[in-house]
């Protein structure tokens, strides 16, 4: 996360976007750092909702969960809209969630996987994608979120287009995430821990329905 070659691209309010070249790729990686005006409990309630991608990630049009082994080890399927004339991209992601009991941070790792869902010819399947979300609680019921991502979108897609989207998408998505995390259905959530202090789930209005 703290590699020396991150280059700041833009700053909007409490959101800063950085990019860096990725080895052997024409597509850059990005790092977004945001201070979000919502407590970490709300943020994790959003992340625990398998359909929340459609609520806050720019261009996410389909999102659902499958093969849920546990909150800490689950799979998700999503579709992201791409500008015409390019095919929309779909993803099959393995999501692993863990926490640091000492500083109360929570990290989610999402990696594209193969052979978990049949390929739909309507979309271009993304086979290489690595995403990390790091959530750190702050005073004043705020959360620092660091979002790292590198994607090889596959198919015929110019690097300049993807490299422009990796600035636009996280800014607009994080602005929307703050609004979503403040909404009524994600209030009064509780992060669940086992006796060893490790995260095992989220109790929220959605899970109580």
C-alpha positions in Angstrom: 0.0 0.0 0.0 2.9 2.3 0.7 4.9 1.7 -2.4 7.0 4.8 -3.2 5.9 5.1 -6.9 2.2 6.0 -6.3 1.5 9.2 -8.2 -1.3 11.4 -7.0 -3.9 12.0 -9.8 -6.7 13.9 -8.1 -8.1 15.1 -4.8 -11.8 15.7 -4.3 -12.8 16.6 -0.7 -11.7 13.8 1.5 -10.8 11.5 -1.4 -7.4 11.2 -2.9 -6.6 9.0 -5.9 -3.2 7.6 -6.8 -2.0 5.5 -9.7 1.1 3.5 -10.5 2.3 1.3 -13.4 1.6 -2.4 -12.9 4.4 -4.8 -13.9 3.8 -6.4 -17.4 0.5 -4.6 -17.9 -0.7 -1.7 -19.9 -3.3 -1.0 -17.3 -2.3 0.9 -14.2 -3.2 0.1 -10.6 -5.0 2.6 -8.4 -5.1 3.5 -4.7 -8.0 5.5 -3.3 -7.8 6.9 0.2 -10.9 8.4 1.7 -12.2 9.7 5.0 -15.8 8.7 5.1 -18.4 10.3 7.4 -19.8 7.0 8.6 -18.8 4.6 11.4 -17.0 1.4 10.5 -20.0 -0.6 11.6 -22.1 1.0 8.9 -19.4 0.4 6.4 -19.2 -3.3 7.2 -23.0 -3.6 7.0 -22.7 -2.3 3.4 -19.9 -4.7 2.6 -21.9 -7.6 4.1 -24.8 -7.0 1.7 -24.0 -9.0 -1.4 -26.0 -6.7 -3.6 -24.5 -3.4 -2.3 -22.2 -3.2 -5.2 -25.1 -1.9 -7.2 -25.7 0.8 -4.6 -22.3 2.4 -4.6 -19.8 1.1 -7.2 -20.1 3.2 -10.4 -21.2 1.0 -13.3 -22.1 -2.1 -11.2 -25.3 -3.4 -12.7 -25.5 -7.0 -11.3 -24.3 -8.3 -7.9 -25.0 -11.4 -5.9 -23.4 -13.9 -3.6 -22.9 -17.7 -4.1 -20.8 -20.4 -2.4 -20.9 -18.6 0.9 -18.7 -20.7 3.2 -18.7 -18.0 5.9 -18.6 -14.2 6.2 -14.8 -14.6 6.0 -14.7 -16.8 2.9 -17.3 -16.2 0.2 -17.8 -15.7 -3.5 -19.6 -13.0 -5.4 -20.6 -12.4 -9.0 -20.9 -8.9 -10.5 -21.3 -7.1 -13.8 -19.8 -3.7 -14.6 -21.1 -1.5 -17.4 -18.6 -0.4 -20.0 -19.1 2.5 -22.5 -20.3 1.6 -26.0 -19.1 -0.1 -28.1 -17.2 -2.3 -25.6 -18.7 -5.4 -23.9 -19.7 -5.1 -20.3 -17.3 -7.0 -18.0 -18.4 -9.7 -15.5 -16.4 -10.9 -12.5 -16.4 -13.9 -10.2 -14.6 -12.9 -7.0 -13.3 -14.8 -4.0 -13.8 -12.5 -1.0 -11.8 -13.1 2.2 -12.3 -10.8 5.2 -10.1 -10.5 8.3 -9.3 -8.0 11.0 -6.6 -6.8 13.4 -8.0 -6.9 16.9 -5.3 -4.5 18.2 -6.0 -1.5 15.9 -9.6 -2.6 15.0 -8.9 -2.4 11.3 -10.7 -4.7 8.9 -9.4 -5.8 5.5 -11.2 -7.4 2.5 -9.3 -9.2 -0.3 -11.1 -9.8 -3.5 -9.5 -11.8 -6.3 -11.0 -13.0 -9.6 -11.3 -16.8 -10.0 -11.9 -19.2 -12.8 -14.2 -22.2 -13.1 -16.8 -21.0 -10.6 -19.5 -19.8 -13.0 -20.2 -20.6 -16.7 -19.1 -17.8 -19.1 -21.9 -15.7 -20.4 -21.2 -14.7 -24.0 -23.1 -11.4 -23.4 -20.1 -10.3 -21.3 -16.4 -10.3 -21.3 -15.2 -12.3 -18.3 -12.5 -10.7 -16.2 -9.9 -13.3 -15.2 -7.3 -11.1 -13.5 -8.4 -8.7 -10.8 -7.0 -8.0 -7.4 -8.8 -5.6 -5.0 -8.2 -4.8 -1.4 -10.4 -2.7 0.9 -8.8 -1.6 4.2 -11.2 0.0 6.8 -9.8 1.9 9.8 -12.0 3.4 12.5 -11.5 7.1 13.3 -12.7 9.4 16.0 -16.0 11.1 15.4 -17.7 8.1 13.9 -15.7 8.3 10.7 -13.8 5.6 8.8 -10.6 5.8 6.7 -10.9 3.5 3.7 -8.0 2.6 1.4 -9.0 0.9 -1.8 -6.3 -0.8 -3.9 -7.1 -2.3 -7.3 -5.6 -3.7 -10.4 -7.6 -5.3 -13.2 -6.8 -6.8 -16.6 -10.2 -6.2 -18.2 -9.6 -8.7 -21.1 -10.9 -8.4 -24.6 -10.3 -5.4 -26.8 -10.1 -2.4 -24.6 -7.7 0.4 -24.9 -5.4 1.2 -22.0 -6.1 4.9 -22.2 -9.8 4.2 -21.6 -9.2 2.0 -18.6 -6.6 4.3 -17.1 -9.1 7.2 -17.3 -11.8 5.1 -15.6 -9.6 4.1 -12.7 -9.6 7.7 -11.5 -13.3 8.5 -12.3 -14.8 5.3 -10.9 -13.3 5.3 -7.3 -14.0 9.0 -6.8 -17.7 8.7 -7.7 -18.0 5.4 -6.0 -16.6 6.5 -2.7 -18.8 9.6 -2.8 -21.8 7.4 -3.2 -20.5 4.9 -0.6 -20.6 7.7 2.0 -24.2 8.5 1.2 -25.2 4.8 1.2 -23.4 4.1 4.5 -25.4 7.0 6.1 -28.8 5.6 4.8 -31.3 4.2 7.3 -31.0 0.5 6.4 -27.3 0.5 7.4 -27.7 2.2 10.7 -27.4 0.4 14.1 -25.2 -2.4 12.7 -23.0 -4.4 14.9 -19.8 -6.2 13.9 -19.7 -9.7 15.3 -16.5 -11.2 16.7 -15.6 -14.7 18.0 -14.0 -15.1 21.5 -10.6 -14.6 20.0 -11.6 -11.2 18.7 -11.7 -12.2 15.1 -14.5 -10.9 12.8 -17.2 -13.5 11.9 -20.0 -11.4 10.5 -22.2 -8.3 10.8 -25.6 -8.0 12.5 -27.7 -5.4 10.7 -31.2 -4.5 9.8 -30.8 -6.5 6.6 -29.8 -9.7 8.5 -32.6 -9.3 11.0 -35.3 -9.3 8.3 
